[in-house]
Amino acid sequence: MESEKKVSPVSDVGAWAMNVVSSVGIIMANKQLMSANGYSFTFATTLTGFHFAVTALVGMVSNATGFSSSKHVPLWELIWFSIVANMSITGMNLSLMLNSVGFYQISKLSMIPVVCVMEWILHSKRYSKEVKMSVVVVVIGVGVCTVTDVKVNAKGFICACVAVLSTSLQQISIGSLQKKYSIGSFELLSKTAPIQACSLLVLGPFCDYYLSGNLLLDYKYTSGAIFFILLSCSLAVFCNVSQYLCIGRFSAVSFQVLGHMKTVCVLTLGWLLFDSALTLKNILGMLVAVAGMVIYSWAVEVEKSNTKSPHAAKNSLTEEELRLLKEEMEKTDVEVGQSKA
């Protein structure tokens, strides 16, 4: 146990780093694959199906070689989780298509308070004022960075609501399923990935045709497009695994804060690699967001120390009471022995 406690901070940092690097990498790869200046592969939902198919294949190989074990999770829970996850993916794609970029970013920012409310309702979880303050700072900073014009329409608003609710519920469910069935992150992903892959590969082309008006069968695959599809799928494996790792180790709220860190990284890399405009407003927003993330890390540590200290005091008091009780029992034994003599 001692060695596990010493290793855990290093593995925690590794999980965070894997998620940030793979998520930013996959966004850059998809930007090149899907943009008009790249390979114009406009089938986002089908591409996600490819991602989960490769992830499922990796999971099957891992289980077959004994690298990972397969634990029992009821099929109905896996299907329910997959439906929620697919609603999240489809809802996000529809929200991006039907809404302005500004409203899309606002809907993503709303996930943190939605996750907080859901965890309070489902798990009676409460947050300290320091954590709440840091979350507000992060949301303001990312909002200044990303939100531009805000236009709302009825269909887009409904899709955004479905996307936010399903994504928040999915992220909470990952941690809940891992704890409920004592299953590792990769083992859980190996069970859900095949179901998501099958459903997305069947429904994805129809959804993409509705979104873009293009048929998957009409797309002309070049060697460059195939390379970036394979690169995107490879990065998706690390992205999916690290997402399950992070939520299993931490919480859905922490994962959302990490997600906004990735937003800052994407904006910076977009400016460096793709000549995207970076204004003073973007820079100030990034600085505020990073400051909020630092405050969040400090607030979480404060919250942990506050929850541990009463427990430690209780344990020390119990030990003291046990010592006094033991001394009293020894004293009684001596007195009983003297009376018998």
N, C-alpha and C positions, 0 to 999 in steps of 0.2 A: 504493500500500500504506500509505503514511504516513497519508493522509487516512482510509482505512478504519479504521485503528487508532484514530484520534481520534474517529470517529463511533460506533464500536461500543459504548462505555459508555453513550452516550445512548440508542441503540437497544435495548440490553439492559434499561435501566430502563423504556423504553417497552413492551417485551414483557411484563415483570413487571407493570407497572401495568395494561396491557390485560387480562391474565389475571385479576388480582385484581378489578378493577372489573366485568368481564363475568361472572365466576363468581359474585360476590356478588349482582350484579344479577339474574342468571337464577334464583338460589335464592329471592330475594325475589319475583320474578314468579311462579315456580312455586308458591310457598307460597300466594299469593293465588289462583292458578288452581286448585290441587288441594285446598285445605283445605275443610273443611265450612262454615266461615264465609265462604268465597269462592265459587268457582263449581263446586266438587265434581267437577272433571275428574280422575278417578282412573286415567287410562290413561297411566301413566308411560313404559312401553316404547314405546307408539305415539307418544307425544309426542317421544321421542328419535328415532324414525323421521322425524317431521316436521322435526326439527332437521337431520338429515343430508340430507334431501331439499332443504331450502332452501340448505344449504351446498354441495351438489352443483350446484344451479342457479347459484349465484354463481360457482362454479369454471368451469362451462361458459361462462358469459357472459364471464368474465375471459380464458379461453383463446381464445374467438371474437374478442374485441376486441384481442387481442395484448398485453393487460396482463401476462399470465403465459404461460410456455411449457410444453409437455407433453413430459416426458422418459420414456424407456422404462423400465418396471419390469415384470418377468415377472408374468403374470397369476396364477400359482399363489402367488406371494408376497403379492399383494394379497388374494387370497381367504383365504389362511391368516391374514393380519393381521386381516381383517374378522371371521373366525370368532372369533379371540381377543378382539377388541374387543367383539363382541356377547355373548360369554360373560361378559365383565366387567360389561356393563350389566345383563344378565339376572340374573347372580349377585348383584350388589349389591341389585337390587330384591327378589329372593327372600330374601336375608339380612336385609334390613330388615323384611320381612313375618314371617319365621319366628322371628327372634331378638328379644330385648329390646334397647332402645336402648343400654343399657350394653355388651352384648356386641358389638353392631354397631359402636360407637365403638372398642372394643378391636381388632376385626378391621381397621378402617381404620388404627389406629395401628401395627399389625403390618406394614404395607406397607413402611415404611422399612427395617427389618432384612431383610425378604424381598427387597427390591430390591438391597440391599447384597450379600446372599448370591448372588443371581442374577448380578449384575454380576461378582462374584468368580469364579463358576463359568464363565460364558459368555465373559467378556472379561479374566479374570485381573486385575481391578482391585482395588487395595488402598487403604485409607483410613488417614489418620493418626490418632493417639490423640486429637488436638484435635477432629477432625471427629466421631469416635465419641462423645466426651464431649458435644459440643453436641447431637447427635442424641438422646442419652439425656435431656438436659435438656428438649428440645422435646417429646418423647414424654411425659415426666412431667407437664409443664405442661398440655398438651392433655388428658391423661388426667384430671388433677384438675378441669379445666374441664367435661368432657363426660360422663365415665363415672359412671353412677348405679347402678341395680340391674343385676346380671349374672346372667342365667339362660341355661343352655345346653341345647339338645336336639340329637338326632342329625342330623335333617334340616337344621336351621339351621346346625349346625357344618360339615356337608359343603358347603352353599351358600356359607358364609363362606370356607371354604378355596378353593373354586373361584373366588370373586370376587377374593380377595387375589392368588392365583397368576396369574390371567388379567390382572388390572389391572396388576400389576407387570411381567409379560412384555410387555404392550402398550406400556407406557411406555418400556421398554428398547428395544423393536423400532422405535419411532418414530425414535430417534436413530440406531440401527444402519442402517435403510433409507436415511436421509438421507445418511449418510456413505458407504454402500456404492455407491449409484447417483448420488452428487453431485447430489441433487435438493433443491430448496427445500421449506420447510415447507408452503407453500400448494399447490405443485404435487403433493406427496404426498397432502395432504388431498383435493385435487380428484379424485385417482384412487381413493382408498378410500371417499369419502363416498357415491358412487352405489351401490356394492355393499352398504354398511351400510344405506343408506336402503331399498333394495329388500327386503333380508332382514328388517329390523325392521318395515317396514310390512306384510309378509306374516305374520310370526310374532307381532308385537306384540299385536294384538287378542286372540289366543288366550292369550298369556302374561298379559295384563291381566285377562282374564276369570277365569283361574285365581287371580290375586292378589286381585282385588276382588269377583268375582262379578257384575260389571256388563258389559253389552254396549256396545261403541262405538256401534253403530247406534241404540241406545235413548237416547243422550245428547241432550239438547235444547240446541242451540247458541244462546246469546244474543250480543248485540253486545259485551257486556263480556267474555265468555269468548273470543270470536274475537279481540278486541283483545289479550288477555293471551297467547293462543296465538301470535299474530304477533309480539308483543314478545319472548316466550320464544325463538322461532325466530331473530329478528334478533340477540338477545344470544348465542345459541348459535353463530352464525357467528363472532363475535369470540372467543368462548370456545374453540372448536375451533381456530381459526387460532393464537391466542396459546398454546394448549397445545403445538401442534407447534413453534411458534417457540421456546418456553422449553426444551423437551426437546432440540431441535436445537442450541440455543446452549449449554446447560448440561448437566445430567445428570438422570436419573430421580430420584436422591436429592434433588437441589436442588428439583426440582418437587414432591416430597412435602413437603419443608419449607415451601415456598410454600403448599401445600394446607392446612397447619395454620395458616398466617397467615390464610387465608380463613376457617377455622373461627372464629378469634378475631373477625374482622370480622362474620361472620354472627351470632354470639352478641351482639355489641354492638348491631348494627342491629336484631336481634330484640327486644332490650330497649327500644330507642328507638322503633321503629315499631309493634311488635305487643304491647307491654306484657308481654313474656316476663319471667319471674322471673330476677333476677340477684343471686346470693348472694355472701357474702364468699369462699366456696370458689371460685366462678367467677372472681372478680376476682383472687384470688391465683394461680389456675391460669393465667389470661391473662398476668399479669406474668412468671411463670416461663417460659411459652412464648415470649413476646417476648424475654426475656433469652436463651433458648436460640437463637433465630433470629439475634440479634446475635452471639452466640458462634460460631454456624455460619458467618456471613459472614466473621468474622475468621479462623476456622480454614481456610476455603477459600483466603483470600488468603495465609495462612502457607504452606499446602501448595503454592500456585502459586509463591511466591518460593523455596521450598526446592527445587522441581523445576527452576526456571530457573537458580539460582545455579551448580550444577555444570556445566550446559551452557555458561553464559557463561564459566566458568573454562576449560573445555575449548577454547572458541573462541579465547580470548585466548592460551592456550598454543600453539595451532596457528599463530596469526598470528605469534607470537614465533619459533617454529621456522621458519616460512617466511621471515621477515626474516633470521634467521641463515643459513639455507640460501642465500638470495639473495646475501648478502654473501660467503659462502664461494665461491659460483660465480663472482662477479665477481672475487674475488681469484685464483681458479684461472685465469680467462680472461686476466688481466693477466700471470700467471706464464708461461702458455703462449705468449702474444704475445712476451714478452721472450726466451723460449728460441728461438722461431722467428727473431727478429731476430738 
